[in-house]
Amino acid sequence: MNPRLEKLRQEREKLAEKLASLTARLKALDEQILKLENTDIVGIVRENGLTIEQLAALMAMLEKRPTAALPDEYRKTEEFMDEE
């Protein structure tokens, strides 16, 4: 067998293993990022005192009209912000 062919096959195998390792690491990083993003989102929702129903309604409204003004029920007033 051609020694060059064997060398190329070995190099290919090494690269395939490295690719599998990098793909697994990428997947793990994506999962960590998603988890942290979700934690941030939950924090923002709780910080603003939204219920699940209000959040769902807000998201539906923004999906239909992304440039619509935010309804007053979702805004913090200055009076409310002073209490914090």
Backbone hydrogen bonds, N-H to C=O, Kabsch-Sander energy under -0.5 kcal/mol:
donor,donor_aa,acceptor,acceptor_aa,energy
6,E,2,N,-1.7
7,K,3,P,-2.1
8,L,4,R,-2.3
9,R,5,L,-2.1
10,Q,6,E,-2.3
11,E,7,K,-2.4
12,R,8,L,-2.5
13,E,9,R,-2.2
14,K,10,Q,-2.3
15,L,11,E,-2.4
16,A,12,R,-2.4
17,E,13,E,-2.2
18,K,14,K,-2.5
19,L,15,L,-2.8
20,A,16,A,-2.2
21,S,17,E,-2.2
22,L,18,K,-2.9
23,T,19,L,-2.6
24,A,20,A,-2.1
25,R,21,S,-2.1
26,L,22,L,-2.6
27,K,23,T,-2.2
28,A,24,A,-2.1
29,L,25,R,-2.5
30,D,26,L,-2.5
31,E,27,K,-2.1
32,Q,28,A,-2.1
33,I,29,L,-2.7
34,L,30,D,-2.4
35,K,31,E,-2.3
36,L,32,Q,-2.3
37,E,33,I,-2.7
38,N,34,L,-2.6
39,T,35,K,-2.1
40,D,36,L,-2.3
41,I,37,E,-2.5
42,V,38,N,-2.6
43,G,39,T,-2.2
44,I,40,D,-2.4
45,V,41,I,-2.5
46,R,42,V,-2.6
47,E,43,G,-2.7
48,N,44,I,-1.7
49,G,46,R,-1.4
50,L,45,V,-2.2
55,L,51,T,-2.5
56,A,52,I,-2.6
57,A,53,E,-2.4
58,L,54,Q,-2.8
59,M,55,L,-2.7
60,A,56,A,-2.3
61,M,57,A,-2.5
62,L,58,L,-2.6
63,E,59,M,-1.9
64,K,60,A,-1.8
65,R,61,M,-2.8
68,A,65,R,-2.0
74,Y,71,P,-2.0
75,R,72,D,-1.7
81,M,77,T,-2.5
82,D,78,E,-2.1
83,E,79,E,-1.0
84,E,80,F,-0.6
84,E,81,M,-0.7
